[in-house]
Amino acid sequence: MRVLLFRHGRTAWNAERRYQGRSDIPLSPEGERALRPHPFRPAAVYVSPLVRARRTAELLFPGAPHIVVEDFREMDFGRFEGRTADEMERDDPAYRTWVEGGCVGRCPGGESLAEFEARVTEAFCRVMEEAEGDVVIVAHGGVQMAIPARFARPPRGYFGWQTPCGEALLFDAARWTEERVLEAAEGAGNFPEGVV
């Protein structure tokens, strides 16, 4: 069994470096054009309810049924959403405190990293219990980082799993049932040719 974790395609807010979180921002025209059907043909795609992830799944896997997983929404950044890091670094002491603390504390009006990771990894475990065969998830950068940060070997920190928009991480899940371990595939993050 393999697990493929896709980050949604690029949005206008990605280009502007705005925190998106739960804001339902569509793909930009450039983001849509950059996505092509993927050679892998899953029986179903597990997808975030947000439009940027759902549209990415449609473009990558045309015709595959979508199973919406509410808990695969991006982290709730609270009052940071819709704002850029640059503007908040200048005029928001709460943002500077959050960043200086490693981005793990609770965002004002939003989630902490621990709350977000718990929500996502619990949902992932439910998906793994019900799935038959390979698992394909199309969601967000935070989701794509939270799952391997908890389960992947060799281990990397949360931010060590970050990839560009529209790209995937690939894992071998042969050890999942007995050990709850995902093995990072060779070149995970670049999606090596011929793997799927």
C-alpha positions as semicolon CSV with decimal commas, in nm:
position;residue;x (nm);y (nm);z (nm)
1;M;0,000;0,000;0,000
2;R;0,120;0,350;-0,086
3;V;0,017;0,688;0,051
4;L;0,034;0,995;-0,174
5;L;-0,006;1,335;-0,010
6;F;-0,070;1,621;-0,253
7;R;-0,064;1,990;-0,173
8;H;-0,325;2,194;-0,361
9;G;-0,225;2,404;-0,660
10;R;-0,120;2,766;-0,641
11;T;-0,365;3,044;-0,549
12;A;-0,338;3,423;-0,574
13;W;-0,286;3,427;-0,196
14;N;0,007;3,184;-0,229
15;A;0,166;3,422;-0,478
16;E;0,113;3,713;-0,235
17;R;0,237;3,507;0,063
18;R;-0,096;3,550;0,244
19;Y;-0,204;3,310;0,515
20;Q;-0,501;3,119;0,375
21;G;-0,594;2,871;0,646
22;R;-0,968;2,806;0,640
23;S;-1,038;3,089;0,395
24;D;-1,191;2,930;0,085
25;I;-0,959;3,072;-0,181
26;P;-0,979;2,927;-0,536
27;L;-0,684;2,826;-0,750
28;S;-0,540;3,106;-0,959
29;P;-0,555;3,072;-1,340
30;E;-0,179;3,002;-1,331
31;G;-0,234;2,741;-1,060
32;E;-0,495;2,563;-1,271
33;R;-0,276;2,567;-1,582
34;A;0,016;2,414;-1,392
35;L;-0,184;2,102;-1,294
36;R;-0,207;1,808;-1,533
37;P;-0,374;1,470;-1,488
38;H;-0,152;1,247;-1,278
39;P;-0,059;0,904;-1,417
40;F;-0,181;0,726;-1,103
41;R;-0,548;0,628;-1,112
42;P;-0,681;0,589;-0,757
43;A;-1,014;0,425;-0,678
44;A;-1,100;0,741;-0,478
45;V;-0,935;1,062;-0,361
46;Y;-0,963;1,184;-0,002
47;V;-0,990;1,560;-0,019
48;S;-1,019;1,869;0,198
49;P;-1,357;2,044;0,172
50;L;-1,191;2,370;0,062
51;V;-1,230;2,464;-0,305
52;R;-0,856;2,493;-0,380
53;A;-0,803;2,130;-0,278
54;R;-1,120;1,999;-0,445
55;R;-1,032;2,170;-0,774
56;T;-0,676;2,037;-0,757
57;A;-0,815;1,685;-0,711
58;E;-1,044;1,732;-1,014
59;L;-0,751;1,839;-1,231
60;L;-0,505;1,575;-1,109
61;F;-0,750;1,284;-1,100
62;P;-1,034;1,352;-1,344
63;G;-1,322;1,114;-1,294
64;A;-1,205;0,974;-0,959
65;P;-1,468;0,999;-0,686
66;H;-1,390;1,239;-0,402
67;I;-1,436;1,155;-0,036
68;V;-1,444;1,484;0,156
69;V;-1,269;1,471;0,493
70;E;-1,366;1,777;0,696
71;D;-1,066;1,744;0,926
72;F;-0,827;1,778;0,632
73;R;-0,898;2,154;0,628
74;E;-0,589;2,369;0,661
75;M;-0,484;2,504;1,000
76;D;-0,705;2,782;1,136
77;F;-0,474;3,084;1,150
78;G;-0,742;3,301;1,312
79;R;-0,679;3,672;1,275
80;F;-0,362;3,607;1,072
81;E;-0,566;3,483;0,775
82;G;-0,573;3,706;0,470
83;R;-0,264;3,895;0,585
84;T;0,094;3,862;0,467
85;A;0,390;3,772;0,684
86;D;0,563;4,095;0,580
87;E;0,280;4,321;0,696
88;M;0,234;4,134;1,024
89;E;0,606;4,137;1,100
90;R;0,587;4,517;1,082
91;D;0,270;4,583;1,281
92;D;0,143;4,279;1,473
93;P;0,325;4,193;1,799
94;A;0,111;3,878;1,840
95;Y;0,236;3,750;1,506
96;R;0,598;3,822;1,593
97;T;0,553;3,637;1,924
98;W;0,399;3,340;1,742
99;V;0,685;3,322;1,490
100;E;0,953;3,366;1,757
101;G;0,791;3,073;1,940
102;G;0,843;2,846;1,637
103;C;0,485;2,887;1,503
104;V;0,358;2,627;1,748
105;G;0,142;2,838;1,981
106;R;-0,224;2,919;1,932
107;C;-0,295;3,176;1,663
108;P;-0,525;3,449;1,803
109;G;-0,877;3,325;1,723
110;G;-0,739;3,007;1,564
111;E;-0,560;2,680;1,639
112;S;-0,226;2,581;1,785
113;L;0,001;2,349;1,590
114;A;-0,066;2,069;1,840
115;E;-0,444;2,103;1,797
116;F;-0,413;2,110;1,422
117;E;-0,180;1,809;1,408
118;A;-0,411;1,608;1,639
119;R;-0,713;1,684;1,419
120;V;-0,534;1,590;1,097
121;T;-0,358;1,276;1,222
122;E;-0,675;1,140;1,383
123;A;-0,856;1,186;1,051
124;F;-0,568;1,021;0,867
125;C;-0,587;0,716;1,097
126;R;-0,959;0,686;1,020
127;V;-0,887;0,701;0,646
128;M;-0,621;0,432;0,680
129;E;-0,866;0,205;0,864
130;E;-1,129;0,229;0,590
131;A;-0,912;0,247;0,280
132;E;-0,862;-0,049;0,051
133;G;-0,546;-0,018;-0,151
134;D;-0,343;0,295;-0,211
135;V;-0,446;0,619;-0,038
136;V;-0,442;0,951;-0,223
137;I;-0,503;1,271;-0,025
138;V;-0,532;1,617;-0,180
139;A;-0,530;1,885;0,085
140;H;-0,302;2,162;0,211
141;G;0,060;2,225;0,297
142;G;-0,011;2,192;0,668
143;V;-0,190;1,860;0,623
144;Q;0,090;1,737;0,398
145;M;0,342;1,819;0,673
146;A;0,141;1,703;0,977
147;I;0,093;1,343;0,863
148;P;0,459;1,254;0,799
149;A;0,577;1,464;1,094
150;R;0,385;1,216;1,312
151;F;0,422;0,888;1,122
152;A;0,709;0,895;0,868
153;R;1,048;0,730;0,885
154;P;1,314;0,850;0,860
155;P;1,184;1,132;1,079
156;R;1,203;1,500;0,989
157;G;1,049;1,792;1,174
158;Y;0,711;1,931;1,071
159;F;0,858;2,196;0,840
160;G;1,099;1,942;0,692
161;W;0,812;1,800;0,484
162;Q;0,716;2,126;0,312
163;T;0,673;2,111;-0,067
164;P;0,566;2,361;-0,334
165;C;0,202;2,391;-0,439
166;G;0,078;2,108;-0,657
167;E;0,349;1,862;-0,553
168;A;0,327;1,532;-0,368
169;L;0,497;1,327;-0,102
170;L;0,502;0,950;-0,150
171;F;0,518;0,688;0,125
172;D;0,520;0,311;0,151
173;A;0,260;0,205;0,409
174;A;0,356;-0,164;0,435
175;R;0,433;-0,119;0,807
176;W;0,118;0,079;0,886
177;T;-0,107;-0,193;1,025
178;E;0,143;-0,329;1,275
179;E;0,353;-0,023;1,354
180;R;0,172;0,289;1,227
181;V;0,477;0,384;1,026
182;L;0,506;0,539;0,679
183;E;0,836;0,488;0,497
184;A;0,940;0,789;0,290
185;A;0,993;0,690;-0,072
186;E;1,319;0,767;-0,245
187;G;1,302;1,130;-0,352
188;A;0,979;1,197;-0,159
189;G;0,882;1,552;-0,240
190;N;1,004;1,534;-0,599
191;F;0,790;1,237;-0,693
192;P;1,044;1,024;-0,878
193;E;0,969;0,916;-1,234
194;G;0,822;0,571;-1,275
195;V;0,706;0,536;-0,914
196;V;0,336;0,540;-0,994
